[in-house]
Amino acid sequence: MSVPIFNLKRQYARIKDELEPKILDVLSNGMYIGGKILSDFENDFARYCGTRFAIGVNSGTDALIISLRAVGIKSGDEVIVPSFTFFATAEAVANIGAVPVFADVDYGTMCIDPKSIANNINERTRAIIPVHLFGHPAAMDEINAVALENGLTVIEDACQSVGSLLNGKKAGSIGAAGAFSFYPTKNLSAAGDGGIITTNSEHIATESRKLRSHGEAKRYNNEMLGYNSRLDAIQATVLSVKLKHLDDFNNLRRHHAELYSQLFADIEQVKSPIELNGMHHTYHQYTIRVPSEHRDNLVRFLGERKIGVAIYYPIPVHKLGPFAGTTDDSDLPITMRLAGEVLSLPIFPELRDDEIEEVADTIVQYFD
């Protein structure tokens, strides 16, 4: 049996009768940028996350860049980020002239380690960007305590964690601002690129709205250098429809994760994802850890049997391009270990139980 790592066609088939008339309405009314469709989605998303404001932008990367500028991060400031994450987290910092400083992560959650954050703070540090990696919330209580003690701003990289919870609080509502991505593979996905910023700060919301539209306070009244970074009405329409189904989608992901974990329970070589007390994982990825000497062979074994898998992330960010040489591998031992062990398996709402069983059975077969 062939099992795809992801399949958007199944979700489209599920919601097409609800989605298509709304998209046609947008095309017929001609309001493609801004307007009520966008503001309604922003209000609904803010309500879902439990924040006062949500500001739609062009991508999760732009959400990070604009959030950093909106909270006042400037060229030369240092921002602490994990190295075990997608490149964009550090890229956003560097793109505004600030300096990403790489912290290590916790082996169990794979999220940034508050102790490593504390060890990297100096007089130039201004902010922390914890990543809620793969849908598991970072340890925000501890991170916020470190930030408060040192006068730092916390921006949540929630690009992989829409709907995730920490002690009843949604991801994106626990820091000064939250950055989300609506890339097509995300739990809440657009039909293209899209992103959003959440915040409880009126100042951050106001600055973000200016920055997303060429620094305009009012039409043709440009107060600063900004960006052309707007979430268009068609994407807002797609997202509005899917937002109504998001909890159902996430619950299906959790069901799939639970089934995987049951099937791997007796396989010593497979470490399933964990979910700490008080944390609600939304499984953007179901990422297992296997002994590094087996990982690449297992990938080939699964590929030969037409099972889609991916490695997120094989090369830590501190070893990539513009950041290579900035941090010694020995300073990030857990990051380096995870990069050699992680393997993400198929998980999306419409995945079938028999497909999950096929994936698990094939992994069991490899280790027999």
N, C-alpha and C positions, 0 to 999 in steps of 0.2 A: 504493500500500500504506500503510495506517495503522500507525504504529509508536508504541506507548505509551512514555512515559518510565519507567514502572515498572508491574509487573503481579504482584501477590501471589498471584493465583489459580493461576498456573502452578506456583509453588513449593508451594502447598498440595496441588495435584493430585499432585505428585511424592512427597510424604511423608505423605499422608493416611492410608494404611493402617497406617503406623507410629505416627502421631500420635493419631488418634482414640481407639483403645482406652486409651491412657495418660491422656488427658483424662477419659474416662468413669470410669476408676479413681479419679481425684481426686474427681470429683463424687460417686461412690458411697461413698468412705471418709470424707468430711466434714471432712478436715483441710485447710482452705483457706488458713490463715495459719501460717507457720512450719513446723516439723516436718522430717522426714527428706527430703522431696522438695526443699525449699529448701536444706538443708545439703548434700545430695549435689550439687546444681547448683553451689553456691558452691565446694565442694571441687574439682569438675571444672573450673570456670572458672579458679580459682587455678592449678591444675596446668597448664592450657592456656597461661596467660599467664606461667608461671614465677615466681609469687609465693607467699608463705606463706599469704596470706589473701585472701579475697574476701567482700564484704559486700553482699548484695542490697538495693536500695532502689527507690523508686517511679519514678525517672526519671534521665536523665543530668544534668538540672539539679540535682536533689537530690543526686546523687553529687558534683557540684562544691561545692555549698553545705556539705554535711556534711564533705567532705574539708577545705575551708578551715577550718572550725571545729575539726576533729579535730587539725589541725596547729598550731592556736593563733593563727590570724589573728583580730584583734580590730578593733572599730570604730576608724576613723581610720588604720589601717594601709594602706599602698599596695601594690597587687599589679599587676605588669606583665602585660598581655595584648595580643594582636593586635587591631587594629580590623577586619581582614579575616577575619571569622569569623561564626558565628551569634551572635545577641544574648545567648544564655544565658551565654556565657563571662564577659562583663562583668557581666551581671545578677546572677549568683551572688555576685560580689564585692560589689556594691552592696547586695544584700539582707541581708548580715550587717553592714552599716555600714562596710565597708572602701571604699577608693577605687581604682577601676580606672585605670591609667595606660596609655595606648595607645602601642604600639610599631609600627614598620613591619614589612613582610614582605619576603622574598626574591622576586624576580620569577619565577624559575624554579620553585621548589617551592611558592610561595604560602604558606609557613609563616613564622612569626615569625623575624626577623633577629637573631641574637645581638648584632651590633654595635649595633642600635637598642635592644636591652634594656640593654646596658651604658651607653648614653647617657642612659637614663631613670632610673637608680638614684640615690637620695638617702638621707638619714638616716631617712626614713620607710618606705622600701621593705622589705617583709618576704617577698615571695614572687613567683614567676613562674608563669604558666600558659601553657606552649606548647600550641598546638593542632596535632595531627597532621591537617592539613586534607585532606579528600577521600580519606584513606587513605595519604597520603605522610607518613612520619615527619618531625618537626621535627629540627633539628640538635642532638640531645640532648647529644652530647659537649661541644660548645662551650657550650651553655646551662648544663649542669651545672658546667662550669669557671667560668663567670661567677658562678653561684650560690655555689659553694664559696668563691671569692675574696671574696665580699661577705656571706657568712653568710646566704644566702637559701634558702627552701624552694621546691622545684619540684613542682608538681602537674600531671600530664599530663592535658590534655583529650583523651582518646582516644575520644570519642563517635563519631567517624567512622572509627576505625582498628583495629577488632578484628582481630587476626591480622597486622597490619603488623609489620615487623621492622627493627631497626637493628643491623647487625653481629651478627646472630643473636639479639638480645634482643627480646622481644615488647613492643609498645606497652603501657603500663600497668605495666611492671616496671622502668622506668629512672629514675623520680623517686621522691619520698617516697610519693606515692600516684597512682593513675590513676583517672579517672572515665570510665565507659562509658555509652552509651545503647543501649537495645534498642527504640527507636521502630520501628514496622513497616517503615519503608523502609531501616533500617540493614542492614549485611551479616549480622549476627546479630540477628534481629528477633523480638520478642514479638508476641502477638495483642492489642496495646494498649501502654500505657506500661510502661516498666521500665528499670532501670539497675543498675549495680554499681560498687563501689569496690574497687580492688586495692591491696595494700601488702605490704611485707615487715616493717613495724613492728607489733609486738604492741600498742603503745600506741595507734597510729592506728586499728588494727582494733577495739580495745576501745572507744575513744571513738566511733567510727563506729556501732558496734552500739547504744550508749546513745542516740546522737543520732537514729537512725532510729526509735526507739520511745520517744518522749516523755522522753528522758533517763533511762530506767530502767537501773539496774545490775542489779536483780532486780525481780521483779514487785511493783509498788506501792512501790518504793523509788526515787523519782525524784530524781536528783542534780543535774539541770540542766534548763533549758528545751530541749526537743528538737522532734522532728517526728513526724508519723504518716506514715512513708515506708517502706513494706515492699513487697518483691517477693512477690506471692502465689504459691500453689502451682500454680495453673493456668499462670501465665506461666512459672514455673520449669520446668514440665513441657514446655511448648512449646520453651523455650530449651534444655533438656537434649537433646531430640530433634534440634534443629537444630545444636547444638554438634558433634555427631558428623559432620555433613556440612559444617561450616564451611570446612575447608580445600579441599574440592571446590568449594564455592560460590565461594570467593575465587580459586581457580585458573581457574574459568570467567570470572570478571570480568577476570582478567589476560589470558586468551585474547582476550576481546572487545576489551580495550584495545589489545592488540598488533595486532589486525586493523584497528581504526580508524586507528592510527598509520601502518600500512602504506598504507592507502588515502589518507591525507592527506599522505604523504611529499613529493609533488611540488606541493602547493598552497601557494604562498608566503604567502598571507594567513592560513593556519591554523597556529597553533602548538600542537602536541600536548603533553600532560602529559609531564614528565620524571621519571626515576627515577635518583637519584644512586647512586654506588657504595656498596655496603654497606647500601642501603635497599631494602626489599621493599614495594612499593606494593600496596594491596589495592583500589584503585579503588572506593571508596564512590561517588564521582562520577568520570566521565570529563569533565574540564573543559578545553575548548580556549580559546585566546585569539585573537580576531580584531580587526582595526582597529576602533577605537571608532566611526568613522563608518559602519561596516557592521553593527555588532552588532544594533541594534534592528530594522533592516530585514531582517536574516537571520532573526531570531526570527519576524517576521511571515511571511516567505517559507516557513519550515518549517511554521508553524502552518497556513497555507493549504493545505499538502499533507499535513496530518494527522500530522505528526511531532512528538512530544512533546519539549519542551526546557524548561529552567529556567535562571534566572540566580541563581547563588549566589556573591556577594551583591551586589545592585545598589546598596545604600546601606551604606557602612561604619558600624560600630557607633558610632564617635565622632560621627556626625552624626544619630543616632537619639534621639528623645525625651529621656530624662533625661540623656543624655551630650552632647547638642548644645551646642557652644560650649566644650567642655572642652579641645579640641585643634585647632590650626590645620591645615587641609588641607595646607599647605606642609610641615608636619613629617612627613607620611605620604605622600610622593609615589608610592611603588609601590602602596600601598593604593588611592589614588585612581585610578591608572592601571588597575589590575586591575578595579576596580568598573565601569569602562566597557568592558572588553574580554572578560570571561569569559562563557562559555556552556557549560552542562552538557548532554550528550547522553544518550540512553537507554543505560543499562547496568544489567543485573541478570543473575543466573546463567542464567536460562532464555531470555534474548534469543537469537534465531537469527542465524546468519551472514548470511542473506539480508536480514534486517531492518537489520543493521549496514551492509551494502552499500547498501541503499536510503537510509539516512540520509546516508552519505558521498557517494553519487552526487548527492543533492539539494543538498548543500553545494557540491560541485564545480560543479554546474549554476548555482548562484547566482553563483559567482565567474568563470564563463566569459564 
